[in-house]
Amino acid sequence: MAYVNQTRASAHFGLRNRLSALVSVITERFAHYNTYRRTVAELNQLSARELADLGIHRSQIQSIARQAAYEA
C-alpha cells in the first residue's frame, strides 16, 4: 500500500509575501489598463481615412485596444 502526502509550499505565505503578491497583481492590472487607454486614445485621434488604410473601422477600436492590452 502506498501513501502520498502532498504539501503546498505556498500554503504558509507570510503577510509580507501576500502583500507583495497583491501589489504585483495591482501593478500588472494598472499597466494593462494604461495600455488599453493609450491605445484607444491613439486610435481615436486617427482620421477615418487613416483607419481605413489600416483596415480598422471606428467600431473596432475598443476591441482592438482590449486585445492589445490583455491578450498580448
PAZAPA-4460 file (N, C-alpha, C; in steps of 0.05 Angstrom, whole numbers, plus 32768, in hexadecimal, padded with zeros to 4 digits):
% residues 72
    n_x    n_y    n_z   ca_x   ca_y   ca_z    c_x    c_y    c_z   seq   type   mol
   8011   7FE9   8000   8000   8000   8000   8012   8019   8000     1      M     A
   800B   802C   7FEF   801B   8044   7FED   800C   805B   7FFB     2      A     A
   801C   806E   8005   8011   8085   8012   801E   809E   8006     3      Y     A
   800D   80B1   7FFE   8017   80C9   7FF2   800F   80E1   8003     4      V     A
   8022   80F1   8009   801D   8109   8019   8025   8121   8008     5      N     A
   8013   8132   8002   8019   8149   7FF1   8016   8162   8002     6      Q     A
   802B   8172   8003   802A   818B   8011   802F   81A1   7FFE     7      T     A
   8023   81B7   8002   8027   81CE   7FF1   803C   81E0   7FFE     8      R     A
   804F   81E8   7FEE   8064   81FA   7FF8   8058   8215   7FFD     9      A     A
   8043   821C   7FED   8038   8237   7FF0   8021   8238   8004    10      S     A
   801C   8223   8012   8006   8222   8025   800A   8235   803C    11      A     A
   8023   8239   8044   8029   824A   805B   8037   8264   8052    12      H     A
   802B   8272   8040   8036   828B   8038   8035   829E   804F    13      F     A
   804A   82AD   8054   8049   82C1   8068   803A   82DA   805F    14      G     A
   8034   82EB   8071   8026   8304   806A   8036   8314   8056    15      L     A
   8050   8315   8059   8061   8324   8047   805F   8319   802A    16      R     A
   805F   82FF   8027   805D   82F2   800D   8042   82F7   8000    17      N     A
   802D   82F5   8010   8012   82FA   8006   800E   8317   7FFD    18      R     A
   8019   832A   800D   8017   8346   8005   8027   834C   7FEC    19      L     A
   803E   833F   7FEA   804F   8342   7FD2   8040   8337   7FB9    20      S     A
   8033   8321   7FBC   8024   8315   7FA6   800D   8327   7F9E    21      A     A
   7FFF   8333   7FB2   7FE9   8345   7FAD   7FF2   835E   7F9E    22      L     A
   8008   8369   7FA7   8013   8381   7F99   801B   837A   7F7D    23      V     A
   8026   8362   7F79   802E   8359   7F5E   8016   8357   7F4C    24      S     A
   8000   834B   7F56   7FE8   8348   7F46   7FDC   8363   7F3F    25      V     A
   7FDB   8375   7F52   7FD0   8390   7F4E   7FE1   839F   7F39    26      I     A
   7FFB   839D   7F3C   800D   83AA   7F29   8009   83A0   7F0D    27      T     A
   8007   8386   7F0A   8003   8379   7EF0   7FE8   8382   7EE3    28      E     A
   7FD3   8382   7EF3   7FB9   838A   7EE9   7FB9   83A7   7EE1    29      R     A
   7FC6   83B8   7EF0   7FC8   83D5   7EEA   7FD7   83D9   7ED0    30      F     A
   7FEC   83C9   7ECC   7FFC   83CB   7EB3   7FEB   83C3   7E9B    31      A     A
   7FDB   83AD   7E9E   7FC9   83A4   7E88   7FB4   83BA   7E82    32      H     A
   7FA9   83C5   7E97   7F94   83DA   7E93   7FA0   83F2   7E85    33      Y     A
   7FB8   83FA   7E8D   7FC5   8411   7E80   7FCB   840C   7E63    34      N     A
   7FD3   83F4   7E5C   7FD8   83EC   7E40   7FBE   83EE   7E31    35      T     A
   7FA8   83E4   7E3C   7F8E   83E5   7E2F   7F86   8402   7E2B    36      Y     A
   7F88   8412   7E3F   7F7F   842E   7E3E   7F90   843E   7E29    37      R     A
   7FAA   8439   7E29   7FBB   8447   7E16   7FB5   843E   7DF9    38      R     A
   7FB0   8425   7DF5   7FAA   841B   7DDA   7F90   8427   7DD0    39      T     A
   7F7B   8428   7DE1   7F62   8434   7DD9   7F66   8451   7DD2    40      V     A
   7F74   845F   7DE2   7F79   847C   7DDD   7F88   8480   7DC3    41      A     A
   7F9C   8470   7DBE   7FAC   8473   7DA5   7F9B   846C   7D8C    42      E     A
   7F8B   8457   7D8E   7F7B   8450   7D76   7F64   8463   7D72    43      L     A
   7F5A   846F   7D87   7F44   8483   7D84   7F4F   849D   7D78    44      N     A
   7F68   84A2   7D79   7F74   84BA   7D6D   7F77   84B8   7D4F    45      Q     A
   7F76   849F   7D45   7F79   849B   7D28   7F60   84A3   7D19    46      L     A
   7F64   84AC   7D01   7F4D   84B3   7CF0   7F40   8499   7CE5    47      S     A
   7F28   849C   7CDA   7F1A   8485   7CCE   7F2B   8479   7CB8    48      A     A
   7F38   848A   7CA8   7F48   8480   7C92   7F61   8470   7C9C    49      R     A
   7F6E   847B   7CB1   7F85   846D   7CBC   7F7D   8452   7CC8    50      E     A
   7F66   8451   7CD5   7F5C   8438   7CE0   7F55   8425   7CC9    51      L     A
   7F49   842F   7CB4   7F43   841E   7C9D   7F5C   8412   7C90    52      A     A
   7F71   8423   7C8F   7F8B   8419   7C85   7F96   8402   7C95    53      D     A
   7F90   8402   7CAF   7F99   83ED   7CC1   7F85   83D5   7CC1    54      L     A
   7F6E   83D9   7CB5   7F5A   83C4   7CB4   7F4B   83C2   7CCE    55      G     A
   7F47   83D9   7CDB   7F39   83DA   7CF5   7F21   83ED   7CF2    56      I     A
   7F0B   83E3   7CFC   7EF3   83F4   7CFE   7EF2   83FF   7D1A    57      H     A
   7EE6   8417   7D1D   7EE6   8424   7D37   7ED8   8413   7D4C    58      R     A
   7EC5   8403   7D44   7EB7   83F2   7D58   7EC9   83DB   7D63    59      S     A
   7EE0   83D7   7D56   7EF2   83C1   7D5E   7F08   83CB   7D72    60      Q     A
   7F0A   83E5   7D77   7F20   83F0   7D86   7F22   83E4   7DA2    61      I     A
   7F0B   83E2   7DB0   7F0C   83D8   7DCB   7F15   83BB   7DCC    62      Q     A
   7F0B   83AB   7DBA   7F12   838E   7DBA   7F30   838B   7DB2    63      S     A
   7F3A   839B   7DA0   7F56   839A   7D98   7F67   83A2   7DB0    64      I     A
   7F5F   83B7   7DBE   7F6F   83C0   7DD5   7F6E   83AB   7DEB    65      A     A
   7F57   839F   7DF0   7F55   838A   7E04   7F68   8372   7DFD    66      R     A
   7F68   836B   7DE4   7F79   8355   7DDB   7F96   835D   7DDF    67      Q     A
   7F9D   8375   7DD8   7FB9   837E   7DDA   7FC2   837E   7DF7    68      A     A
   7FB0   8386   7E09   7FB8   8389   7E25   7FB7   836F   7E35    69      A     A
   7FA3   835F   7E30   7F9F   8348   7E41   7FA6   832D   7E35    70      Y     A
   7FA9   832B   7E1B   7FAF   8312   7E0F   7FCB   8311   7E03    71      E     A
   7FDA   8326   7E07   7FF6   8327   7DFC   8009   8319   7E0E    72      A     A
***
